[in-house]
């Protein structure tokens, strides 16, 4: 139950008791529990935010239980409204499929492949008939949905709540029915959807699942939930240098949130380190360095972590150029937008424009403000820099 939070003490006691009973039955029968968490491919990267639930899944695996990593190839078509003040943009099937392509490979950085079942909820949601959907909907009232915090706020403000947004909880609830799960993991914002799964399992004559929810990991801005659309995320596929540098960029007040949710530190160690911080016995920068080493070390070997730390000290703290950097040959007619996109520094041309307008793009230390800028590097090249951590040497073409 470490890190589990429902925002309600009675729900915590109920779920803890149910989980204890399931575990006792598992020991007596020798049958592993089935545990799952769903991940919608709204972006192509899994982030540290996703690992909060994935690490709990891995804990169940280490204790001998069976885990399903559920990819929401159907739920992602609508998009979960749980943490949104407005409706999510809907995706096409092709967009969802492309974003989900590397999810499994990324997940196995944390999960044990031998004890992981990969499922796609389009397999059981897509075949449902309209009659089936009406049957699912008959288990809930409109008042129940409007009592959700985000819907209640939008309703009170006179903002649109689209009918299809209600269907998301039905779909996620039906995932629990289709997988006949014992335990479902999720964020605290998912509690309504997970409880909908309990309700639907009962209506189908199944034993309702135990639900375990965790607080939300904030992004590198220290305030909003970590997410790719917000640009405040740390991807588990990030390079060691990027992962270390992004962790060092989080505000001091967000360090405890990261320590509690995405480290392997013991709770007593966390409490002691932050008590020392509050007492002025440790500098915030030093504790943040520890945090960056720990998080980067969850995904990379010690030598890579040490190199990432040295890179950060050299390029950020001392404002020096990295000793080595990738190169990019400048083609005739290349603008700064072309170069940012080809270097992989910006995900799109519109993002490149925003990066330039925000003053985050430099060439040989000079801020580039002109989106039509074209450089002619000499034999030694020019250094293109985005933000504080991204460098590439521009070389002349043939």
C-alpha positions as a printed NumPy array, in Angstrom:
array([[  0.   ,   0.   ,   0.   ],
       [  3.036,   2.298,  -0.066],
       [  2.193,   5.509,  -1.894],
       [ -1.488,   4.576,  -2.299],
       [ -3.888,   7.457,  -1.716],
       [ -7.624,   7.766,  -2.302],
       [ -8.17 ,  11.092,  -0.583],
       [-10.532,   9.221,   1.715],
       [ -9.535,   7.207,   4.786],
       [-12.501,   4.826,   4.637],
       [-11.825,   3.891,   1.006],
       [ -8.181,   3.248,   1.96 ],
       [ -9.211,   0.886,   4.772],
       [-11.705,  -0.919,   2.548],
       [ -9.235,  -1.445,  -0.286],
       [ -6.446,  -2.501,   2.085],
       [ -8.725,  -5.1  ,   3.677],
       [ -9.843,  -6.414,   0.283],
       [ -6.266,  -6.614,  -0.965],
       [ -5.143,  -8.446,   2.169],
       [ -7.97 , -10.967,   1.664],
       [ -7.011, -11.53 ,  -1.978],
       [ -3.374, -12.049,  -1.051],
       [ -4.291, -14.568,   1.652],
       [ -6.454, -16.461,  -0.84 ],
       [ -3.622, -16.368,  -3.382],
       [ -1.22 , -17.912,  -0.879],
       [ -3.726, -20.595,   0.097],
       [ -4.653, -21.546,  -3.472],
       [ -1.305, -20.979,  -5.172],
       [ -3.059, -18.86 ,  -7.816],
       [ -1.27 , -15.591,  -8.617],
       [ -3.348, -12.451,  -8.633],
       [ -4.022, -10.752, -11.97 ],
       [ -3.033,  -7.099, -11.819],
       [ -3.301,  -4.527, -14.581],
       [ -2.956,  -0.905, -15.488],
       [ -4.012,   0.756, -18.73 ],
       [ -1.936,   3.26 , -20.677],
       [ -3.486,   5.329, -23.464],
       [ -1.088,   6.184, -26.312],
       [ -1.8  ,   9.919, -26.381],
       [  1.912,  10.394, -27.114],
       [  4.675,   8.123, -28.378],
       [  6.746,   8.342, -25.176],
       [  6.155,   6.76 , -21.81 ],
       [  7.165,   9.26 , -19.144],
       [  8.257,   9.161, -15.524],
       [  4.611,   9.834, -14.724],
       [  3.691,   6.464, -16.228],
       [  6.352,   4.71 , -14.163],
       [  4.541,   5.491, -10.892],
       [  1.997,   2.792, -11.775],
       [  4.494,   0.625, -13.662],
       [  6.763,   0.318, -10.622],
       [  3.79 ,  -0.894,  -8.577],
       [  3.069,  -3.437, -11.312],
       [  6.704,  -4.589, -11.126],
       [  6.388,  -4.981,  -7.349],
       [  3.456,  -7.345,  -7.857],
       [  5.529,  -9.255, -10.415],
       [  8.437,  -9.566,  -7.993],
       [  5.982, -11.022,  -5.479],
       [  4.948, -13.687,  -8.013],
       [  1.774, -12.235,  -9.493],
       [  0.707, -11.845, -13.125],
       [  0.596,  -8.402, -14.711],
       [ -1.248,  -7.109, -17.754],
       [  0.127,  -4.037, -19.473],
       [ -2.99 ,  -2.776, -21.206],
       [ -2.562,  -0.432, -24.154],
       [ -5.695,   1.666, -24.651],
       [ -5.9  ,   1.494, -28.428],
       [ -9.662,   2.104, -28.245],
       [ -9.992,   4.381, -25.209],
       [ -7.324,   6.642, -26.714],
       [ -9.684,   7.391, -29.614],
       [-11.842,   9.361, -27.167],
       [ -9.267,  10.422, -24.582],
       [ -9.605,  10.36 , -20.82 ],
       [-11.287,  13.54 , -19.501],
       [-10.306,  12.813, -15.886],
       [ -7.592,  15.467, -15.567],
       [ -8.905,  17.882, -18.173],
       [-10.851,  21.13 , -17.913],
       [-11.888,  20.796, -21.568],
       [-12.561,  17.882, -23.901],
       [ -9.489,  16.142, -25.296],
       [ -8.947,  16.287, -29.062],
       [ -9.979,  12.971, -30.59 ],
       [ -7.369,  10.882, -32.413],
       [ -7.607,   8.685, -35.466],
       [ -6.899,   4.954, -35.355],
       [ -3.744,   5.505, -37.412],
       [ -2.468,   8.134, -34.947],
       [ -3.106,   5.836, -31.988],
       [ -1.428,   2.857, -33.69 ],
       [  1.696,   4.882, -34.488],
       [  2.015,   6.209, -30.944],
       [  1.494,   2.739, -29.429],
       [  4.137,   1.126, -31.652],
       [  7.01 ,   1.354, -29.159],
       [  5.036,   1.201, -25.896],
       [  5.897,  -2.435, -25.208],
       [  9.612,  -1.934, -25.765],
       [  9.603,   1.023, -23.381],
       [  7.504,  -0.809, -20.768],
       [ 10.029,  -3.619, -20.521],
       [ 12.581,  -1.172, -19.134],
       [ 10.627,  -1.638, -15.895],
       [  8.381,  -4.684, -16.252],
       [  9.516,  -8.319, -16.399],
       [  8.669,  -9.558, -19.915],
       [  8.292, -13.139, -18.665],
       [  5.454, -12.173, -16.316],
       [  3.794,  -9.507, -18.473],
       [  0.788,  -9.974, -20.736],
       [  0.28 ,  -7.272, -23.366],
       [ -3.358,  -6.539, -24.202],
       [ -5.091,  -4.008, -26.473],
       [ -8.559,  -2.921, -25.4  ],
       [ -9.728,  -2.429, -28.979],
       [ -9.924,  -6.237, -29.072],
       [-13.025,  -6.249, -26.85 ],
       [-14.326,  -2.686, -27.04 ],
       [-14.526,  -2.402, -30.827],
       [-16.906,  -5.399, -31.222],
       [-19.456,  -4.055, -28.706],
       [-22.861,  -3.319, -30.224],
       [-24.939,  -0.233, -29.549],
       [-27.165,  -2.447, -27.415],
       [-24.114,  -3.474, -25.388],
       [-23.165,   0.154, -24.794],
       [-26.692,   0.986, -23.617],
       [-26.47 ,  -1.953, -21.221],
       [-23.218,  -0.612, -19.764],
       [-24.644,   2.916, -19.488],
       [-27.719,   1.648, -17.592],
       [-25.531,   1.023, -14.543],
       [-24.903,   4.734, -13.976],
       [-26.812,   8.   , -13.594],
       [-26.035,  11.367, -15.115],
       [-25.825,  12.765, -11.594],
       [-22.973,  10.374, -10.792],
       [-20.962,  11.679, -13.727],
       [-21.735,  15.322, -13.003],
       [-20.472,  14.861,  -9.444],
       [-16.933,  14.332, -10.802],
       [-14.828,  17.345,  -9.931],
       [-13.775,  18.31 , -13.457],
       [-17.268,  17.813, -14.911],
       [-18.858,  19.695, -12.009],
       [-16.576,  22.687, -12.576],
       [-17.264,  22.751, -16.308],
       [-21.011,  22.388, -15.753],
       [-21.038,  25.211, -13.185],
       [-19.089,  27.426, -15.574],
       [-21.503,  26.721, -18.416],
       [-18.778,  25.006, -20.466],
       [-19.543,  22.169, -22.836],
       [-19.423,  18.59 , -21.582],
       [-19.645,  16.277, -24.559],
       [-21.666,  13.095, -24.269],
       [-18.831,  10.958, -25.631],
       [-16.705,  11.981, -22.621],
       [-19.063,   9.994, -20.379],
       [-18.312,   6.873, -22.419],
       [-14.67 ,   6.819, -21.336],
       [-15.488,   5.604, -17.818],
       [-17.751,   2.923, -19.323],
       [-14.958,   1.717, -21.577],
       [-12.339,   1.654, -18.851],
       [-14.826,  -0.059, -16.56 ],
       [-15.442,  -2.715, -19.188],
       [-11.684,  -3.312, -19.437],
       [-11.891,  -4.696, -15.885],
       [-14.717,  -7.012, -16.954],
       [-12.853,  -8.241, -20.042],
       [ -9.657,  -8.949, -18.108],
       [-11.481, -10.345, -15.033],
       [ -8.81 ,  -8.626, -12.993],
       [ -8.121,  -8.888,  -9.273],
       [ -6.359,  -5.532,  -8.924],
       [ -6.242,  -2.399, -11.051],
       [ -3.618,   0.331, -10.6  ],
       [ -4.189,   3.978, -11.526],
       [ -3.711,   7.623, -10.6  ],
       [ -5.917,   9.39 ,  -8.088],
       [ -7.627,  11.156, -10.995],
       [ -8.706,   7.705, -12.241],
       [-10.645,   6.729,  -9.114],
       [-14.085,   7.296, -10.673],
       [-13.179,   5.133, -13.68 ],
       [-11.711,   2.377, -11.516],
       [-14.784,   2.34 ,  -9.296],
       [-16.914,   2.137, -12.446],
       [-15.005,  -1.063, -13.183],
       [-16.025,  -2.469,  -9.804],
       [-19.654,  -1.617, -10.533],
       [-19.611,  -3.251, -13.965],
       [-17.831,  -6.363, -12.702],
       [-20.599,  -6.841, -10.136],
       [-23.258,  -6.403, -12.824],
       [-21.554,  -9.148, -14.856],
       [-21.477, -11.489, -11.851],
       [-17.74 , -11.035, -11.226],
       [-15.971, -10.269,  -7.989],
       [-15.175,  -6.525,  -8.04 ],
       [-11.545,  -5.588,  -8.446],
       [ -9.377,  -4.042,  -5.762],
       [ -8.285,  -0.575,  -6.865],
       [ -5.046,   1.153,  -5.87 ],
       [ -4.52 ,   4.786,  -6.836],
       [ -1.42 ,   6.961,  -6.513],
       [ -0.933,  10.736,  -6.402],
       [ -0.074,  12.454,  -9.659],
       [  3.55 ,  13.199, -10.535],
       [  3.987,  16.845, -11.436],
       [  5.998,  17.836, -14.478],
       [  9.316,  19.627, -14.634],
       [  7.432,  22.922, -14.182],
       [  6.549,  21.742, -10.68 ],
       [  2.835,  22.482, -10.975],
       [  0.918,  20.74 , -13.75 ],
       [  0.694,  16.999, -14.29 ],
       [  3.596,  15.616, -16.302],
       [  2.582,  15.235, -19.952],
       [  3.99 ,  15.458, -23.441],
       [  1.384,  17.961, -24.612],
       [  2.501,  20.313, -21.833],
       [  6.189,  19.922, -22.679],
       [  7.005,  19.329, -18.984],
       [  7.862,  15.643, -19.172],
       [ 10.84 ,  13.356, -18.712],
       [ 10.61 ,  10.407, -21.096],
       [ 11.984,   7.041, -20.035],
       [ 13.634,   6.926, -23.477],
       [ 15.453,  10.219, -22.848],
       [ 19.24 ,  10.069, -23.009],
       [ 21.059,   9.953, -19.644],
       [ 22.165,  13.566, -20.097],
       [ 18.632,  14.776, -20.868],
       [ 17.122,  12.763, -18.014],
       [ 19.683,  14.077, -15.539],
       [ 19.39 ,  17.661, -16.787],
       [ 15.583,  17.688, -16.787],
       [ 15.52 ,  16.36 , -13.227],
       [ 17.901,  19.138, -12.185],
       [ 15.502,  21.679, -13.723],
       [ 12.535,  20.859, -11.461],
       [ 11.677,  23.486,  -8.822],
       [ 12.836,  22.78 ,  -5.283],
       [  9.272,  22.454,  -4.01 ],
       [  8.62 ,  19.533,  -6.41 ],
       [ 11.544,  17.4  ,  -5.227],
       [  9.521,  15.587,  -2.551],
       [  6.854,  14.625,  -5.078],
       [  9.516,  13.042,  -7.311],
       [ 11.285,  11.367,  -4.381],
       [  8.08 ,   9.785,  -3.1  ],
       [  6.741,   8.603,  -6.443],
       [  9.599,   7.702,  -8.799],
       [ 12.588,   6.629,  -6.714],
       [ 13.514,   3.351,  -5.045],
       [ 14.512,   5.207,  -1.868],
       [ 13.129,   3.847,   1.395],
       [ 10.498,   6.097,   3.016],
       [ 12.695,   6.511,   6.103],
       [ 15.586,   7.715,   3.922],
       [ 13.304,  10.167,   2.107],
       [ 11.97 ,  11.528,   5.392],
       [ 15.49 ,  11.95 ,   6.783],
       [ 16.863,  13.722,   3.697],
       [ 13.989,  16.191,   3.511],
       [ 14.162,  16.81 ,   7.257],
       [ 17.83 ,  17.69 ,   6.746],
       [ 16.817,  19.979,   3.884],
       [ 14.257,  21.763,   6.068],
       [ 16.838,  22.166,   8.819],
       [ 19.337,  23.736,   6.426],
       [ 21.754,  20.818,   6.81 ],
       [ 21.708,  19.99 ,   3.101],
       [ 21.627,  22.374,   0.138],
       [ 18.662,  21.981,  -2.276],
       [ 21.102,  21.677,  -5.188],
       [ 22.893,  18.755,  -3.538],
       [ 19.665,  16.907,  -2.766],
       [ 18.506,  17.512,  -6.321],
       [ 21.793,  16.024,  -7.56 ],
       [ 21.062,  12.908,  -5.485],
       [ 17.579,  12.774,  -6.989],
       [ 18.925,  13.137, -10.542],
       [ 21.464,  10.339,  -9.96 ],
       [ 18.768,   8.072,  -8.54 ],
       [ 16.232,   8.645, -11.323],
       [ 18.768,   8.365, -14.149],
       [ 20.203,   5.264, -12.465],
       [ 16.835,   3.514, -12.657],
       [ 17.268,   3.314, -16.434],
       [ 21.029,   3.504, -17.104],
       [ 24.244,   1.928, -15.706],
       [ 26.46 ,   3.852, -13.237],
       [ 28.992,   4.871, -15.909],
       [ 26.265,   6.58 , -17.951],
       [ 24.918,   8.317, -14.851],
       [ 28.387,   9.633, -13.977],
       [ 28.875,  10.874, -17.544],
       [ 25.478,  12.598, -17.463],
       [ 26.359,  14.34 , -14.201],
       [ 29.722,  15.468, -15.575],
       [ 27.984,  16.756, -18.715],
       [ 25.518,  18.731, -16.595],
       [ 28.243,  20.289, -14.456],
       [ 30.328,  21.216, -17.495],
       [ 27.574,  22.564, -19.75 ],
       [ 25.098,  24.03 , -17.259],
       [ 26.878,  24.898, -14.038],
       [ 30.094,  26.028, -15.766],
       [ 28.393,  27.085, -19.054],
       [ 30.943,  25.192, -21.151],
       [ 30.304,  23.421, -24.442],
       [ 30.209,  19.613, -24.305],
       [ 33.434,  17.898, -25.366],
       [ 31.567,  15.841, -27.939],
       [ 28.354,  16.554, -29.786],
       [ 26.557,  15.188, -32.849],
       [ 26.939,  16.911, -36.213],
       [ 24.517,  18.051, -38.888],
       [ 25.416,  19.048, -42.436],
       [ 23.744,  22.282, -43.533],
       [ 22.022,  21.964, -46.903],
       [ 21.544,  24.9  , -49.311],
       [ 18.484,  26.918, -48.297],
       [ 18.225,  25.438, -44.78 ],
       [ 16.571,  27.861, -42.373],
       [ 16.886,  27.673, -38.608],
       [ 13.49 ,  25.943, -38.537],
       [ 14.742,  23.279, -40.959],
       [ 17.827,  22.726, -38.822],
       [ 15.882,  22.413, -35.559],
       [ 13.512,  19.897, -37.121],
       [ 16.274,  17.844, -38.782],
       [ 18.338,  17.835, -35.594],
       [ 15.362,  16.419, -33.703],
       [ 15.343,  19.418, -31.354],
       [ 11.754,  20.349, -32.261],
       [  8.96 ,  17.889, -32.927],
       [  7.389,  20.04 , -35.649],
       [  7.922,  23.261, -37.574],
       [  5.336,  25.037, -35.426],
       [  7.175,  23.866, -32.301],
       [ 10.435,  25.154, -33.803],
       [  8.841,  28.576, -34.295],
       [  7.701,  28.615, -30.667],
       [ 11.196,  27.645, -29.51 ],
       [ 12.697,  30.536, -31.5  ],
       [ 10.077,  33.046, -30.366],
       [ 10.715,  31.975, -26.772],
       [ 14.388,  32.876, -27.053],
       [ 15.559,  29.321, -26.488],
       [ 17.618,  28.887, -29.686],
       [ 21.238,  30.019, -30.029],
       [ 23.972,  29.668, -32.614],
       [ 27.504,  30.09 , -31.285],
       [ 26.001,  31.648, -28.168],
       [ 23.877,  34.264, -29.992],
       [ 20.082,  34.143, -29.604],
       [ 18.35 ,  33.575, -32.947],
       [ 15.142,  35.586, -33.301],
       [ 14.63 ,  35.398, -37.089],
       [ 12.74 ,  32.271, -38.167],
       [ 14.248,  32.691, -41.659],
       [ 17.827,  32.717, -40.366],
       [ 20.261,  30.87 , -42.626],
       [ 23.814,  30.239, -41.494],
       [ 26.903,  29.424, -43.514],
       [ 29.234,  27.453, -41.256],
       [ 32.936,  27.582, -41.92 ],
       [ 35.305,  24.611, -41.681],
       [ 35.094,  24.595, -37.864],
       [ 31.295,  24.627, -37.977],
       [ 28.727,  26.434, -35.852],
       [ 27.182,  25.233, -32.585],
       [ 23.373,  25.132, -32.603],
       [ 21.947,  25.064, -29.092],
       [ 18.368,  24.616, -27.907],
       [ 17.7  ,  25.33 , -24.272],
       [ 20.462,  24.448, -21.862],
       [ 21.098,  20.821, -22.802],
       [ 20.748,  20.287, -26.54 ],
       [ 23.81 ,  20.908, -28.74 ],
       [ 24.728,  19.998, -32.302],
       [ 27.6  ,  21.155, -34.522],
       [ 26.513,  22.511, -37.913],
       [ 28.96 ,  21.589, -40.675],
       [ 29.208,  23.04 , -44.208],
       [ 27.738,  21.006, -47.032],
       [ 29.785,  19.626, -49.893]])
